[in-house]
Every structure is written in structure tokens, then in C-alpha cells.
Amino acid sequence: MPTGIYPRTKETRAKMSARMMGNQIAVGKRNFLGCKHSSETRAGISAAMQGKQQTLGYKHTEETRANMSAAQKARMQTEEGKAILARATQAACAAKPTKLEKALYRMLDAFGWEYDTEVAFVPYIVDAYIPGLHSALEAGWAKTRQSSGLPSMSKGKWLR
């Protein structure tokens, strides 16, 4: 009988007790607390979880969203946090340049100028920096600023 719906009779309880006699599974253990999975087990669990979408479509409450926003904003207040984010963004940007960035690099190559790509000026990363001229070049700054939530002031103020 399902638990909690019908009271169990003494006869039913005696049958359940007899069936469980000698069962040594999980004796003395409440759960897996304090134990560690082996690396093989962790790899298997990871493989099994690939492609899972349990939280797809989940909507956070306004309070939760405000808490997450505050946590991210606080993370960016420290210089260490800004540097970590700049390095991560720099690596991501360098991995896949946009069409505008590719065109900019072709133009700089055509002029024969020495330049560095994706240089960090915390909190920003410029697409190309020409050390000889102390000049930073950015392709598509207006679109980047709008989509990233960066301050609305001109990037030049930040780069000075």
C-alpha cells in the first residue's frame, strides 16, 4: 500500500519486516555525505548529464534576479575581478573575430603597420592597438556598448 494514504496493519508490517531482514544495503549510512566519487565515476556522471536541459524555460523570481544582478555588479568592483573578466573576454574575442575586425586587420596589414589584437584596457578590450602611434582602434564600438551594458560615456574617456 502507498505510504501515508492507508494505515498499515500489524500483519502488513510483519511481512515488510520479514522481507527486509538481512538487508545490509546502506547500513549505517544516511547518504553519500562525506564520501567522494572516483574520477571514473565522475566522468560517467558528466557524460550522462551532457545535453540535459532540466532548467530550460525556468523563470527566476524578481527577487532572485535582483540578487544575481547585485552579485555580478559587486564582482566587478574589485580590480582583480575586472582583470579576470578582461582576460576571459580577451581570449574569447581573439578566438573568433567579427567581420568588421577582420576588415580592420586587413586594412592595417595593407598599410604595413605593426599592431596587437584584442588588447585589454580594463574594463574594455580594443580590437587593435598600434604601439608606435599609441592608438587604439575599435570596430563596431556603438553596437558593443549597447549590447554589453557598459557605461554610455565615450570609450575615449576610459582609454585616457
N, C-alpha and C positions, 0 to 999 in steps of 0.2 A: 504494500500500500504506500502511496505517496506520503512523505513526511509532512506533518502539520495539518493534514486535511482530516484524517481519521485517527482516533486514538488506537494504539496498538494493544492487542490483548496480551495476556500473560503467555498464552500458547505461541503467538507470533514472535514475541520477544525471545522465548526459549529457542525457537527454531533459528532465529537470527544469531543468537549467541553460539549455538552448536556449529553453525556454518562458519563462524569467524574463529573458532578455536584453532590454535596453532598458526594463525596468520602472523608472520613475522615482518611483513612489509611495513616499513616506516615505524617500527617500534622505537620509541624514544625520540623520534624526530617530529618536529612540528611542521617543518617545511625545509627548503633548501638554504635557509638563513645561515650564514657563516661558512658555507661551502663555496667552492669555485669550480666552474666548468673547465674542462681541459681545452686546449687550443683546437683540437679536432672537433669537440662538441660545439664550441663557439662558432667555428667555421660552418658547421652544419646548420646551426640555428640561423646564421647570417644568410646562408644560401636559401633556406626555407622562407625567410622574410622578404627576399627580393621581389619587388613588384607588388607588395601588399599596399593596399590603399584604404586602410580602416578609417582614416580621418578625412577622406575625400568628401568635401561638401560640409564639413563641420563648421559651424559658425561660433566664434568666440563671443562672449558677452562683452558689452561695452566696458565694463569694469576690468575684465581681463585684458582687453585690447589696450586700455589706458595704462595698466601695469606694465605690459610688454613694451609699450612705447617709452615709458619713463625709464625702464631698464636699459633700453638701447641708447637713449639720449645720455644717460649717466655714463654709459660705457665710453662714449665718445668725448667726454670732458677731459680725460687724462691724456697726457702726451703719449704715454705708452699705447693706449687704445687707438689713438689716431695713427700712430706709426704702424701698428699691426694691421689696421684696416687699409692703410695706404699700400703696404707691401702685398697684401692679398689682392687688392684691386689692380695693382700694377702687374702682377703675374697674370691675372685673368685678362686684362686688356692686351697684354703683349701676346697672349696665346691666339687671339682672334681679332685682328684689326678690322675696322669697318671700311666700307668702300671709300669714304672721304679720307680716312687716314692713309689708305693705300695710295690714293691720288696725291696726297700731300708728300708722301715719301718718294713717289716717282718724280715730282717736281724738284724736290731737294736733291735727289740723285742727278737729275738733268743739269742743275746748276753746279753740281760738284761740291756741295757744301758738306762738311763733316757735321753729323748730328747724332743725338742719342734719342731713342724712342722710349715713350712711357716713363718719363722722369717725374718723381714724386716731389711736389711742393705741398706738404701737408697743410690742409686736408685735401688738396687737389692733386691730380696727375695730369701733366700736359702730354700731348701726343708727340711732340718733337721739341727738343731743346738744342739750340746751336750755341755751344760753349764759347766759340770765338766772338760771337756778337752779343753774348749774354741775352739771347732772345728765346722766348718760349712761343711755340706755335700750337694752336688748338684747332681741330676740325670739328665743327658741329657743336660749339660750346652752348649755344642757346637751348638746343634740344636736350643736351645732357643736363643742364641746370634744372630745367623744368621737370624732367622725369626722376631726378635723384633727390629732390627736396633740399638741395643746397641753398645757401643764402642767396637772396636776389640781387645782391650787390655785384658790381662788375668783378670779373676774375682778376683783373689787373691790380685791384686793391689788395687781394690776397697774395699776389706774387711779388709785391714790392718788398 
